[in-house]
Amino acid sequence: MHWPFSSWDNLRVKTASPSELFRKLPSVDDLMRAAELSALAASYGHESVVEAVRPVLARLRQEIASGLLDEKALDLALSGLPAAIENELRQALRYSLRPVINATGVILHTNLGRAPLGNAAIEHIRETAASYSNLEFDLGAGERGKRDAHVDRLFRKLLDDEWQGASHTNSAGLRPVEKLRAGSGGTAEAAVSTRAAVATIAVNNNAAAVLLALNTLAEGGEVIVSRGELVEIGGSFRIPDVMTKSGAILREVGTTNRTRTSDFERAITERTRLLLRVHRSNFEITGFTEQPSTAELVALARKRGIPLIEDLGSGALFDLRSVGISCEPGVLDSLRSGVDIVTYSGDKLLGGPQAGLISGSAELVRRMRSNSLFRALRVDKLIYAALEATLLAYVRRDHNAIPTLRMMRLTKNEIGERAEALSARIATEKLKAEVVDGESLLGGGAAPSSVLPTRLLALTCDGLSANELAAQLRTADPPIIARVEEGRVLLDLRTVFPEQDIALAAALARIVR
Ligand SMILES: *Cc1c(COP(=O)(O)O)cnc(C)c1O
């Protein structure tokens, strides 16, 4: 049977009334019997095709009712029904989560999925996902093992001063952990006396890491935080709220702009369980300001035998000073200065998968691991696979294997050359392209002033406003996300993979045509 619905009743000449037009519409059952739709049903499933038929027919009914279709137009629409239904089907069955081209220049863009993973991480995810693994199985002993063992061993290497080498010690004037701790006299349970005792566990994300740390170490007791660090990150993570959920009591000290070590000291009582420091991440306080240094808080924590934890947020595992950013403390900086526990994200500056990492005193980490919340917040084997591959790149010091680090290390010149090449390729009478100086952002809650100099491709298109051009770029396949500033669309190739430059050029050519 072939398509029967277009040529029905072709002989009539008088204008058809809407009710006559409605009568020409086939029923869903009629349609499903047609050969074209049987073929679709064979590859997409009967139900999906029926689901796609309904809205297409509903649109036709709507168009007839509003007088948009005469008989001829309806015949045309009916002959195009199989194509319309197939199109509807493809739209409905398309993935909602799709890759996009990030031309914003924000390296860790939370809305765009933060860190893209490197090839080794993707390959390790693939092989782990497609097969059984020794996730919780000790191959040597032939018995049950721990899933965190796979990454803890790599973190031990990365956070071990000796392995890091003497050149790193004393960078930024920080003293090695063991020297600071030698003077603590082992007063607190928290005080780690040897460097080897640094342990790491992973949970779902950094919000979960903070929750687990506070719940384990401070439930029912007080946690002292500076009023200048009671931050909200991304709308749904607020320190006071997480504190409440953890069962700990927030004890704020100081003022928004100025907090001193003595404020912390005065607030300490027998109910105090923790001192907490939070990276401000998405804002800065400038002007008449004062915050205790990490070293001062460490000294106070040691003196009073109370653990100090730091929510680093981004938590870099490599030295950001190497790309000209000096205001972001790394994980190692914090641990070296004597902070007992640091929490940080896996998919921010670390450049790995979404995870929350808790590193520091092995004794405190052991307590968190035995909290039942740790089981509820645990991460999946695919995340361990991606984390392990990302950490191995650090261990091998192969920073270019990690896409976000590679993007950070691109020079303004390298980006400028690509922008010039793309500009030459796309510029037309209608599409004006200019390469200008600008700034890329680290994003992901790194200090808001953490910018990298870049070269931007600035576009204007005759007959389209900048917002319209940006909207058209978003409908490209894959969608392209750009910045709009001062009536121009700005493309920052720092965050565009070089192999995507061609897709960018093709999308622009299509829009201009
Ligand atoms: C980003 C951030 C968080 C939240 O981390 P997620 O991994 O997104 O849960 C918490 N604290 C700080 C300081 C941050 O910057």
The ligand as an SDF file (V2000), in Angstrom:
LIG
                    3D

 15 15  0  0  0  0  0  0  0  0999 V2000
   31.6410   25.3850   43.8350 C   0  0  0  0  0  0  0  0  0  0  0  0
   31.7260   25.4550   45.3150 C   0  0  0  0  0  0  0  0  0  0  0  0
   30.9610   24.5880   46.1120 C   0  0  0  0  0  0  0  0  0  0  0  0
   30.0120   23.6020   45.5210 C   0  0  0  0  0  0  0  0  0  0  0  0
   30.7070   22.6040   44.8360 O   0  0  0  0  0  0  0  0  0  0  0  0
   29.9250   21.5330   43.9250 P   0  0  0  0  0  0  0  0  0  0  0  0
   30.9830   20.5830   43.4860 O   0  0  0  0  0  0  0  0  0  0  0  0
   29.2990   22.3150   42.8250 O   0  0  0  0  0  0  0  0  0  0  0  0
   28.9040   20.8920   44.7900 O   0  0  0  0  0  0  0  0  0  0  0  0
   31.0930   24.6790   47.4720 C   0  0  0  0  0  0  0  0  0  0  0  0
   31.9210   25.5800   48.0340 N   0  0  0  0  0  0  0  0  0  0  0  0
   32.6630   26.4330   47.3010 C   0  0  0  0  0  0  0  0  0  0  0  0
   33.5490   27.4090   48.0030 C   0  0  0  0  0  0  0  0  0  0  0  0
   32.5940   26.4030   45.9100 C   0  0  0  0  0  0  0  0  0  0  0  0
   33.3280   27.2490   45.1770 O   0  0  0  0  0  0  0  0  0  0  0  0
  1  2  1  0
  2  3  1  0
  2 14  2  0
  3  4  1  0
  3 10  2  0
  4  5  1  0
  5  6  1  0
  6  7  2  0
  6  8  1  0
  6  9  1  0
 10 11  1  0
 11 12  2  0
 12 13  1  0
 12 14  1  0
 14 15  1  0
M  END
$$$$
